[in-house]
Amino acid sequence: MQLFSYLSDGKARFAYLSGGNLGIDIQNAYRYLLSKETSTSIQAELIPNSIIDIFSHGEGGKQTTQMVVDWILSTITEFDSNYRQNYVIFDYDNVVLLPPVPVPGKVICIAGNFPAPGKMEKPDYPIVFLKPSSGVIGHMSPVVIPQVAQNVVYEVELATVIGKSGKNIPENNVEPFIAGYTLANDLGDRLLEKRTSQWTSGKMFDTFTPMGPVLITPDELADSTNLKMFTKVNDQIVQKGNTIQMFFNIPFLISYLSTLTTLEPGDVILTGSPKLMEGVTNPLCGLCNGDLIEIGIEKLGSLKNPITIENEVV
């Protein structure tokens, strides 16, 4: 499944993406089917309240949601107009996208997970830090660079979204805990990061963690270990890499992190960013007012965000 969150009448809603441009509002689809279907296989109390809620009932929750979506898709030809009037279906391009998980519980970031100049060997342990959920924004929402920040850089990252609570998860059994994958841009100010031994002060700004545009479930992304990655600033490639370069893969990271903290549904793990492009350090491109930054990962599409500088006009 490909799932996304969007804004409607000032509220966050969530939907299934079909065919690249058709959105199916999941709650409205459930309710419409309940109003027409007498089958006890769908119960009102099972209507999910968020994307993450789909996964709270395990495989049963996912299967029921897929069944509801399939029913809508199978009857669109007959009921297209009715579905649109009841906002069961809509055009994906016509809505404001939110992050797939609008307010993550924890945003756990991994640093040093790719080879870098002078750091080509796998470290003993991954470097872990946190970013606030208040910095999370969606596709095409502006990144606002505050006046205090002078050297903001970008980092394309594969983000793993947790769908089930877990502690001390065995590395060979992480699949049930993964809701899916999405794109994340881990922006940070290099100068502020280096002022102290801890770099959170350069990472914690509002809008500095764009995510989206969609959440792809593991069944659609069979292999997360060999995906091309890129970052563009105004269509210029400034970062390239592949998830195959990761020192620590996703099963290890989930297992390791679950020994440090309980992973909860809606937590997001940012798995690191490539530092070398064809063997050379990625070029640094200072972000300016009016720039457009785009990150992309194979099979997950791309995430775009315009850049604005605080108190400046484009």
Secondary structure, 3 states (H helix, E strand, C coil): CEEEEEEECCEEEEEEEECCCEEEEHHHHHHHHHHHCCCCCCCHHHCCCCHHHHCCCHHHHHHHHHHHHHHHHHCHHHHHHHHHHCCCEEEHHHCEEECCCCCCCCEEEEECCCCECCECCCCCCCEEEEECHHHEECCCCCEEECCCCCCEECCEEEEEEECCCECCCCHHHCHHHEEEEEEEECCEEHHHHCCCCCCHHHCCCCCCEEEEEEEECCCCCCCCCCCEEEEEECCEEEEEEEHHHCCCCHHHHHHHHHHHCCECCCCEEECCCCCEECCEECCCCCCCCCCEEEEEECCCEEEEEEEEECCCCC
